[in-house]
């Protein structure tokens, strides 16, 4: 048998590599323009570095830009039409005008778009794949760095919190050109990086402070609502770390400064207009009381949408029940399991994040005079779901969270199956449209990348890679899970005698 230290070393290499492969498979599982409002986000990226011939050209109208036609028209034929494949006729080589873009940084912060702009080439498809790959690599790289900087007792919380909330929305968004990619990364890492900063000493403490700052900028620089979530993450970390001493008071300076930076980001983005009342709906058809009642009853559907109840892409890639029911059940089960352990600091943090999951979407829905399903998408509140899953697991001393071997296998198998089915469904949606239900993705292909790898290889490789991630984690935790089972048996025998 492989010695334990060598096995752990292998796991630290295998897990990040396999996770990167799994994300890259998702990154090429859908065509150009497949994530929500991609025409807007791609145009903003193409023009973020200024005017350039054949990439972003000025027009006589200051609110318009000329952009490659195959970029602007990429999703026109298939968006919202689930039976239509991505085989759209594109005006290749032709520049077309558009007024959809973040030309004056009026709607979104410019950081995400500026960071993606170096990957822009005259080949739209190559550019998009490079951007998606870069975001997948960024996610894996930062989470891996965070893992090694955190105290050992906090590492399992990072891994489990990310794993139970990743399928399917995270796997789709992370390797995308949607700013929500960075919002997901910030939500996954910021709160625990800040928590680790409070707990660590020496060089690692200040590296975690720097990583916290980076994650805040990544989030707040992509979406203004991610700046709000950044403040919530910092408050959660401060609550989890609370102590009655001078060191804690001094340590608070860093998160306090980061919170101020987040506020500045927020109020410098157009999305903050909702707070100032600029987007308020007047003379709405429904009264405020009625909106609160309707949305209060429907709000859980918004949360469940994160796990696949709502479609991926332009909300038109509907996930089978085995995906969202499995992912939601595992998330809820582990959160409930996590409530076995904790002190008042944990309960304050959990209550704060959970309250945000109610208050923030309800405020927006009532403010805009709309109901769940129109106006607020699950990806908007997804970062809060990620944080809730992580904070709920705080307090366990062992990496396996006290789960037994059977429980670990069920969690790993369930998430692996959900990811595999979701990836297959996403591929099928664009290769032929959902009017075909054949298992063989290589049959009757209507759309695919100009690449030597086939759709079935992408599906099999992505599914296997994700299985390797979870299988490796279970293997590392296998011995500890046996110890946990033995301890419970001993305790039961002691109580019965």
Secondary structure, 3 states (H helix, E strand, C coil): CCCHHHHHHHHHHHHHHHHHHHHHHHHCCCCCCCCCCHHHHHHHHHHCCCCECCCEEECCCCCCEEEEHHHHCCCCCCCCCCCCCCCCCCCCCCEEEECCCCCCCCCCCCHHHHHHHCCCCCCHHHHHHHHHHHHHHHHHHHHHHHHHHCCHHHHHHHHHHHHCCCCCHHHHHHCCCCCHHHHHHHHHHHHHHHHHHHHCCHHHHHHHHHHHHHHHHHHHCCCHHHHHHHHHHHHHHHHHCCCCCHHHHHHHHHHHHHHHHHHHHHHCCHHHHHHHCCCCCCCCCCCHHHHHHHHHHHHHHHHHHCCCCCCECCCCECCCHHHHHHHHHHHHHHHHHHCCCCCHHHHHHHHHHHHHHHHHHHHHHHHHCCCCCCCCCHHHHHHHHHHHHHHHCCCCCCCCCCCCHHHHHHHHHHHHHHHHHHHHHHHHHHHCCCCCCCCCCCCCCCCCCCCCCCHHHHHHHHHHHHHHHHHHHHHHHHHHHHHHHHHHHHHHHHHHC
